[in-house]
Amino acid sequence: MVYSNHSYKSGGPLEAHFGLGKRATVNIVVTLPNGRTLKHRGVQTDQYLDLNCSVSQLSPVKIGVKP
């Protein structure tokens, strides 16, 4: 799991490193906080991959009072 913040006024790296052994390709599944998944199939290994999940891919937060 990758988190952008860890506590008050602090942050952490957004990189995740995976040891894949001798595999040449992998399938990547990213699960966003709203439950939506982004799937990337047949990704070549031995590279830096920048997966930029934009705000438009997240569902809006509902603020209200429960009855």
HUPEQUI-V286102 format. One line per field, one symbol per residue. phi: phi as a letter, one per 20 degrees, with the letter a starting at -180 (. if undefined). burial: b if it has 16 or more other C-alpha atoms within 10 Angstrom, else e. Layout:
BEGIN
phi = ???
burial = ???
END
This chain:
BEGIN
phi = .ddecdaglbbcfdecdcedmefecbddcddegenfdddcdmffembedddeefffeeefeedadff
burial = eeeeeeeeeeeeeeeeeeeeeeeeeeeeeeeeeeeeeeeeeeeebeeeeeeeeeeeeeeeeeeeeee
END
